Amino acid sequence: MGVEERREQLIAVALELFSVRSPDEVSIDDIASAAGISRPLVYHYFPGKHSLYEAAVRRAADELTARLREPHTGPLSVRLLRVMSRYFDFVADHGPGFSALLRGGATVGSKQANAVVDDVRQAAYEQVLAHLRIDAPGPRLALVVRSWVGLAETTALTWLDGRTMPRADLEVQLVHGFLALAAVTAADDEETAEVIRRIIANEPADGLIGHLVTTLLGLLPANGGPLLVPRDAPPGRPPGTPEEAATAAAPTAP
Amino acid sequence: MGVEERREQLIAVALELFSVRSPDEVSIDDIASAAGISRPLVYHYFPGKHSLYEAAVRRAADELTARLREPHTGPLSVRLLRVMSRYFDFVADHGPGFSALLRGGATVGSKQANAVVDDVRQAAYEQVLAHLRIDAPGPRLALVVRSWVGLAETTALTWLDGRTMPRADLEVQLVHGFLALAAVTAADDEETAEVIRRIIANEPADGLIGHLVTTLLGLLPANGGPLLVPRDAPPGRPPGTPEEAATAAAPTAP
């Protein structure tokens, strides 16, 4: 085997081992034996476990980034759902390595590996913005998208920890979660509100978002209850600043 | 000074330095000089920078956990807003150390320090459940609360990175975010739906949640638009499984 070929083989073998056991529990001996070569020969291609681990993380990151790509056609909810499905495929394939890396539990190569993770987050962030047709988001819309990327990670890590919920449900819930995070920001940010209006305009009535909106309206008290101000009230903006709203809502007794 | 007193002093000094510079950029010499003692004397109390860093992280974690405590009276939105305000006080006080620890960028003591971070997340999770008056949540409600704790972290880290948004707005938005994440789960989970109904029943019409609901309804197309199924449709459940809904929503051309 040539040098590049052998390096590729070792990265693939390492990645496979990290996908079934935490990186902390995989030794250079394990990798050598799985690759059918001697321990000194592994060191010939990688100076140590750190550098092999980093190369494996970089390979996994490239794979994940490729899986996040999605054509810009059809309703956003359908696109996001397909991306979430491929994301959970990846998470399912790389469980222990994914957990160890994101939980920061791996004792190997943390600083460089974390930089690679940040690159994937950045790629995911840029992908979502491209789907929203936004080039330079304001800070609030940027936060919505970054928060959602974080939400997907938290959800995936929680799923891996016992796999007690069907992943298909979590994929749908993450699509809903995106809309929900955008919606609460849209309440105070016109750029995000405009994005939501554009998304909703392209969603079919019998799609994921239509059902979500219908179901959420069903959670409100009958006839709106005391919470709802009449719909002919001035639209769009709650009266006063958030601070005033909080003060108004605070109980009078301490 | 006695041994305990001296250790306490060194922890306090270290924590103060980590609050203005990343832990990677603080040396034992810096700590010794800030404490007005010699470098060997620091080593007399702590075997190395690792152990002093871990002690400082543990101290900060105790402080944060204490700040998360909130009496169980008044509307939930007001309680959560007060907790978020104290959370952002803490984040503002410990910026560089907080970022380095949560971004996994600190080269010192990561494994033990991460375990301490996980303990704080767990404490926050249990606090929120106690406010919801839930002892043993189902997996979906548990995920809502864990996701929200993660959302607060992402938001705080994004805020620290340039402080481009007023923190008061982000505190309000996190309270909204909790309701939003719970609401999308409530669409498919009766336990969470019941929690939302209880929350809403205790919220004043002119409070944070009332304004949020009113504003969100304002985002919907006029007269409901094509998205809205009539309100007398069977309540609570979208027809079919999420997969069917996704298939129904998929565009017919590839």
Interface residues (C-beta under 8 A of the other chain):
Chain A: T73 G74 P75 S77 V78 L81 R103 G104 G105 T107 S110 K111 N114 D118 P139 R140 A142 L143 R146 S147 G150 L151 E153 T154 T155 T158 T164 M165 A168 D169 L170 E171 V172 Q173 H176 G177 L179 A180 L181 A183 V184 T185 A186 A187 D188 A193 I196 R197 I200 A201 E203 P204 A205 D206 G207 L208 I209 G210 H211 L212 V213 T214 T215 L216 L217 G218 L219 L220 P221 G225 P226 L227 L228 V229 R231 A233 P235 G236 R237 P238 P239 P242 E243 A245 A246 A248 A249 A250 P251
Chain B: T73 G74 P75 S77 V78 L81 R103 G104 G105 T107 S110 K111 N114 D118 P139 R140 A142 L143 R146 S147 G150 L151 E153 T154 T155 T158 T164 M165 A168 D169 L170 E171 V172 Q173 H176 G177 L179 A180 L181 A183 V184 T185 A186 A187 D188 A193 I196 R197 I200 A201 E203 P204 A205 D206 G207 L208 I209 G210 H211 L212 V213 T214 T215 L216 L217 G218 L219 L220 P221 G225 P226 L227 L228 V229 R231 A233 P235 G236 R237 P238 P239 T241 P242 E243 A245 A246 A248 A249 A250 P251
